Amino acid sequence: MKKDDCIFCKIAGGEIPSTTIYENEEFRVFFDINPASKGHCLIVPKEHYSNIFEIDPEVAGRLFSLACAVAKGLKQVLDCEGMNIVQNNGEIAGQTVFHFHLHLVPRYTGDTVNVKWVPGEADMDELAELAKKVGANI
């Protein structure tokens, strides 16, 4: 189902032009017009899902399988040294377009991409308790 006011629904549906790398009946892969690095692209399902909490698990599996193929294609063509796979959910996490999408960001020595955080220190008892609670909800 398409959402009328969603820019990614319009791009995925071909209503708004994009530099499309690959497309099938379920997904469109296109270059980001505000790239973090050369080759930065997005994989967008044609079906509207706001975030990971809404996406169908089977669709997500096919999307990530496609991401592997796209990443390998980018590496072969661009000879990048690494790749960040980024997917944000919710405004607090940096999501700005509320249509599930996966960023593939090729990495190069000396680039200005920053996807880092300061590592914290975990409490092992707290982790064990949290693992039980989360595991029970999967």
KERONU-618642 format. One record per residue: residue in three letters; x, y, z of N, C-alpha, C, CB in turn. Coordinates in steps of 0.02 Angstrom, whole numbers, plus 50000, padded with zeros to 5 digits. Glycine has a CB too. Layout:
BEGIN
ALAXYZXYZXYZXYZ...
// end
This chain:
BEGIN
MET500424994150000500005000050000500445006250000499525000050061LYS500285010949958500655017149951500335022549995500675019449877LYS500765026850021500525032550060500605038750017500925033350128ASP500065042550007500065048149960500555053749975499375051049957ASP500695054850040501145060350058501855058250071500875063850118CYS502035052050053502695049350068503155049950007502645041850090ILE503705053650015504175054649960504475048049936504725059449980PHE504625043449981504925037049960504415032549925505215033350020CYS503775033049943503255029549905503245032149833502555030349938LYS503315038749826503305041849759503925040049719503245049449765ILE504505039849751505125037849716505085030449698505755039249760ALA504895026249746504845018949734504355017349679504655015349799GLY503815021349675503305020349624503455023649557502655022849649GLY504015027149553504215030349490503885037049477504055025749434GLU503515039749525503195046349516503705052049520502645047349569ILE504215051049561504765055849567505385052449538504885058149643PRO505745055749493506335052549463506885051149513506595056849407SER507265045949500507845044249541508365041049496507645039449600THR508975040949519509495037349482509465030249508510215040649492THR509075026249475508935019449497509505014749476508275016949468ILE509735010949524510255005849513509934999249495510715005149575TYR509394997649530509064991249523508334992049545509424985649564GLU507904988149513507204988249532506894981449517506814993849495ASN506464979149561506044973349547505344974949571506324966849582GLU504904970149574504214971549593504134973749666503784965349581GLU504654972549706504594973849778505024979649804504784967649815PHE505584981149769506054986149794506314990549738506634982749829ARG506544996549758506925000849713507565002749750506505007349692VAL508125002349714508775004249741509005010349701509294998349738PHE509175015749735509365021849700509895025649739508755026349688PHE510275029749703510785033849735510465039449775511275036649683ASP510745040749834510525046249877510745052849846510825045549949ILE510285057749843510455064249813510845068749861509825067849789ASN510895066549924511305070049974511775064850004510865073550029PRO512255062349965512645056649987513155058250042513015053749929ALA513245053350086513775053650137514445052250105513625048750195SER514445048250052515065046550016514875044449945515455040750053LYS515375043849902515255041749833514955034749833515915041849791GLY514375034149799514045027649794513505026449846514545022349798HIS513395031149892512885030449944512205029349910512865036749991CYS511885023849927511235022349897510745020049950511305017149843LEU510115019649929509575017549973509205011749942509095023449986ILE508985007249984508535001849963507865003349996508804994649982VAL507345004049955506685006049980506165000949956506495013149955PRO505784998150003505234993849982504694998049948504934989950043LYS504374995249899503824998849865503204999149909503654995349798GLU503124994349952502584994450002502784999250057502454987150030HIS502325003150083502485007850136502485004450204501975013750136TYR503065004750236503145002850306503495008850338503564996050315SER503255011250395503565017150425504255015750453503115019750480ASN504355009750480504985008150513505055000650523505035011850581ILE505574998550557505704991450567505164988150610506384990550601PHE504814992050650504294989350692503674987450652504114994250746GLU503624989750590503044988350547503204983550490502774994750519ILE503834983150469503994979250409503884971750420504714980550388ASP503634968550369503534961350370504214957950372503114959050308PRO504324953050417504984949850423505224946550358504954944750477GLU504774943750319504974940650256505214945850206504394936550226VAL504874951550205505084957150161505764959550183504564962850163ALA505864960350248506514962550275507064957650256506474963350352GLY506924951250257507414946250238507614946950164507154939250251ARG507114947950121507274948850050507644955350038506624948650008LEU507464960550077507804966950071508544966150090507464972250115PHE508684962650144509384961950165509774957450117509424959150236SER509444952550088509764948450036509964952849977509304942750014LEU509514957249957509654962049903510234966649923509024966149886ALA510244968749987510774973150011511464969850003510664974950085CYS511504963450014512144959850004512364960349931512074952450026ALA511904959249886512064959549814512264966649794511474957049772VAL511904971649817512054978549800512744980449829511514983349827ALA512874978649891513514980149923514094977149883513534977549996LYS514014971049860514544967749821514644971349754514374960349808GLY514084973549723514134977349661514484983949671513454978449632LEU514314987449725514644993849739515384992849751514314997149801LYS515564987749789516274986449804516664985049740516354980549853GLN516374981049697516714979249634516814985449590516304973949596VAL516314989649584516354995449540516755001149571515654997849523LEU516655002449635516955008249667517615006749702516485011149717ASP517765000449713518364998349750518395001749818518995000049709CYS517815002249851517805005149919518135000349967517075006749941GLU518355003250023518734999250072518284996150125519255003550105GLY517674998550131517204996050180516504998350163517404998350251MET516034996750206515334998450193514964998950259514994993250146ASN514605004450269514145004950325513445003350298514165012050359ILE513094999150335512394997750321512015001050378512234989850315VAL511595006150362511275010150414510525010150403511555017450414GLN510165009250459509435009350455509185012550520509145002150445ASN508885018450516508665022250574507905021450584508845029650567ASN507705021150647506995020250664506795025250718506855013150688GLY506375029950698506145035050745506575041350742506125032350815GLU506265046850756506615053250753507225053350799506135058950773ILE507155050450859507705050350907508315046650879507485047150972ALA508195041950833508735038050803508995041050738508495030950790GLY508735046850719508975050150659508555048950597509655048150645GLN507985045550603507555044550545507225051050525507015039150560THR507295052850462506995059050437506445057850385507535063550407VAL506465052150351505935050150306505625043850336506205048850231PHE504985044350352504655039050389504345033750344504125041950435HIS504795030950303504665025250259505295020950267504525027350182PHE505215014750287505795010350299506265010750240505565003050312HIS506905011750254507415011750201508085009950231507445018650165LEU508505007050190509165004750211509685008650172509254997150200HIS510155011750208510705015450177511295010650167510915021550220LEU511595010850109512245007550098512735013250084512215002350037VAL513225013950128513695019550125514395016750116513645023850190PRO514655017050054515345014850042515835019250083515515015149966ARG516365016150107516855019650148517545019650114516905016550218TYR517885025250121518535026350091519005029650142518475030750026THR519645028150138520135031350181520075038950173520845028950165GLY520025042450229520005049650227519315052650216520455052150176ASP518785048450210518115051250200517885054750264517605045750178THR517345058450259517105062250317516485059150349516935069350295VAL516325052950331515745049450359515895047850433515585042950319ASN515395048950475515475047550546514875043650572515585054050586VAL514965037250586514445033050613514735029650676514195027650560LYS514955033650723515285031050782514945033450845516025032950784TRP515055029850899514815031850965515345030151016514145028450981VAL515275032851075515735031351129515485025051163515785037351180PRO515885019651164515665013451196515555014451271516175007951184GLY515025011651295514885011651367515145005351399514135012451380GLU514975004351462515174998251497514544994851523515674999851557ALA514464988651506513854984951523513914981751592513704979651471ASP513344981351626513284977651689513044970651669512774981151740MET513454965551682513314958751659512664955951689513894954251675ASP512524957451751511894955151781511294958351747511874956651857GLU511354964751733510814968351698510714965451628510974975851695LEU511274963951593511224961051526510874954251528511914960351494ALA511044950151578510734943451583509984944051594511054939551642GLU509774948651637509064949651650508704952351587508964954551709LEU509024957151554508744960051493508684954751438509184965851469ALA509184950351433509164944951383508564940451393509814940851386LYS508414938851456507824934651471507184938251449507794932951547LYS507124944551467506504948251452506404949151377506524955051487VAL506934951251342506874952251270506764945651235507494955751242GLY507144940651254507064933951224506364931251230507544929151256ALA506034932651285505354930351296504854933851250505144931251368ASN505054939451221504614943351178504774942551104504644950551196ILE505194937751087505364936651017504974930650991506124935351009
// end
